[in-house]
Amino acid sequence: MSVVDWVVLAVTLLTIVGYGVYKSRATESMHGYLLGNQSLPWYTVCLSVMATQASAITFLSAPGLAYSTGMGFVQFYFGLPLAMIVLSITFIPIFHRLKVYTAYEFLETRFDLKTRALTAFLFLVQRGLSTGFAIYAPAIILSVILDIDTVYTTLFIGGLVIFYTVYGGTKAVSYTQMLQMGIIFSGLFIAGVMIVKLLPPDVGFGKALHIAGKMGRTRVLDFHFSKDNFYSVWSGLIGGFFLQLSYFGTDQSQVGRYLTGASIGQSRIGLLMNGLLKIPMQFLILLIGVLLFSFYQYHQPPVFFNKYELGKLEKSTHRQELQELKTAYSAVFNDRTKRVGELTAALDRGDQQQVNRSRNELKAADDSAKAIREQVGVLMKKYDADANTNDNNYIFLSFVTGYFPRGLVGLLVAIIFLASMGSTSSALNSLASTSVVDIYKRLVKKDGPDGHYILASRVSTVIWGVFCVIMALYASRLGNLIEAVNILGSLFYGTILGIFVVAFYFKKLDGTAVFIAAVISEVVIYVIHRMEIIAYLWYNLLGCALVIGIAYTVQYLFIAKEKPATGNERK
């Protein structure tokens, strides 16, 4: 990056961190540190909720996913608006009325301590692992810019987020996220405009979409039901509904955001607005990836988008083999450009027969390019067995750093940093609050002053931050980050949601039955995942159903025969 880009990046980051620290000054109570004194308006709640979900993974991986496979991923969010309605009617009033710090406090009131502790443990494991991915995403950026290993950039990013999360608590998180989302929306709009502007003069927005559509990149709706089809209308509406219901209703990183609302009404409006805005936002992010696909039909893309890994290979003893692959790749690109020209001309003439012929030829050229890229990956592994051969997360970043003008590169890089800082700080804050409120305060030191628990929360934030940084160092082995983080969440969210559904709606089931059902369900989901029986979005529905069904079976076949009801059911 240029000096101007570095200045823009530094000023943007320092402004955000300074603003969050300033707004969260004088936070001296647990209520203020963990819930922001429940004083925030709906728009702050909405933007904080969106920023928590929209991590740097979203802005790095989603365009790369659309570039590679198309727009189908947007179906993942189809169940979100329905989930927001259910949460606004049920979860929010209960959480506010009970005046809880975390979602899991309610479970002890309804069931018992062991069920609360188990649910909190499942959340801590899932969120601790996935936060590592969120830290790794911006580390990729610095790695590309500075041409250094992601180990060093991961340590830097993790340290920066830990600092202001430890200092200001949830208020620092929420206020910085509000400012972050404003900058992010602006930057994404600029990115889309820049891609269209850099297309050839005779190829505008509409024609770029038409070309991408002929290559299968603009298909949004897929009604095909299959265990191998991860993203369809049905998996999005049903599996996505249960995933979003569990994520926003039981994941403390999100519950902690809308519990900061000044009232039940403010929290409800914040969630409902998130449900209305999230799908269009994700659609536009994926659209950037589709436009990027059309852009690279006219501009030769790198043979491998991860410049750091490619640079290592260029300096190795395999550089001659790499050069041969680059030459073949250039030849394929030239042929592809010719086919794109023929396709464009046929589209202008309305010659459908030639359109079909050119499309098939273009797909053949595209397959040849993919085969060469795969050979580069094999060569990388041959030189370094630990090389990261999945460059999907680098596609959008490579375009930004290669084609954007000075100053704008720094802004776009800052946007991805901000997204990471927002989601990571929310996660660290939720991990700390759950550890202190549900574990430490309940099981270790029950009657301490607020100052003691604030200190414990800050120490817990540091500990979890270090753990998440360690996990980030292994994230490069997991492929596309946005898929990896959602697969990980789906392994746990169905079971956690099942526990809460029973708590809210099945009042005759007690804690022991639910505890046993949750353990069995989690084992079953993990086995199904290892055997790859169904697409991962269905884990959320299946996990929830298993908890309910097994809890009923255990309750009425075993527990009910052994002893009468304990009276612990929530009245």
Beta strands, then each sheet from edge to edge (+ up, - down):
end
